[in-house]
Amino acid sequence: MNKLIEFDNAVGALGDSMILNMPEQKVKDVQQFREYFEQQTDAKLRKLGLRLIDDCVAFAYMFRMGVDYSKVFDKSLEIGYLREEVMKHGLRSYGGTQA
């Protein structure tokens, strides 16, 4: 459960780092959780977590490359939704809440 919270914090820090042009370390902080999600036995949590990591990396590179703001904004909305889904599903998987 602690890893899930650490991951959520890393995703949040990546978004917050927009002011600093998203330093590479913030991207790496998110990517370090790939192995954690690859090892999840819950297929839905594994899929959601890996997709969120991939979307965070894409978001950072889109932002740095100066992609049209509306596309970057749309990606940030996707990330927000996925972040919420990962946490909800993770909490259910660990018995924290009931659906």
N, C-alpha and C positions, 0 to 999 in steps of 0.2 A: 504494500500500500504506500509506503514511503517513496518508492521509486515513481509511482504514479503522480504523487504530489510534486516531487522534484521535477518530473517531466513537465507538468503543467506550469510550474514556475519558470522553467527554461523557455517554454513557448511564449509566455507572457513577457519575459525579458527581451526576447527577440523582437517582438512588436514594439516594445518600449524603446528599443535602440534605434528606431527610425531617425531620431534626431542626430544620431552619431553615424548615419549612413550604414547601419547594420554591420558592425565589425564582424570579421570572419569567426572570431571566437564565439559569438552568440549563435551562429549557425552550427558550429561544432558542438556547442552545449546541447542543442536539440538533437543533432545526429547521433550523439553518444548513446541515446536510448534505443537505437535500432535493434541491437542485440536483445535488449530487454523484451521488446515487442515480438521479435522473431521467436522467442522461447515461450511465449504465452500459449497455453493449451486452449484457451477460449478463442476460437477462430474469429469471432466478430471483433473482440478487443484487439487481437493481433492485426487484423485488416485495418481497423480504424486508426490504430496507433501508427502503423507504417504509412498509411495515406497522409496522416497529419504531418509526419516528419517530411515526407516528400513535398507536400504543399508548402510547408514552412521554408524549405530550401528554395523552392521555385519562387516564392514570394520575395525572399531576400535578394535573389538574383534579378528578378523583374524590377525591384525597387532600385537596385544599384545601376542597372542598365538604362534606367530612365524610360521604361515602358509606360505607355499611356496611363495616366493616373486612374482612369475608370477601370482599367483591367487590374491594376494593383489593388484598387479598392474592392473589386469583386472577389479577388483572391483572399483579401483579409476577411471578408464576410464568410467565405467558405471555411477559413481557418477557425474563425470564432465558432461556427456551427460544429465543426469536427472536434474542436477542443471540448466543447460541452458534451458531445456524444461520448468521447473517450472517457471523460470523468464519470458520467452517469453509468456507462456500461462497466467501467472499472470498479466503481463502488458496488454495483450489483454483483459483480464477479467475486468480490471480496466479502460479500455479505453485509455491506454497509447500509444498503437500502433495499427495499422491495419495489418491484415495478408495479 
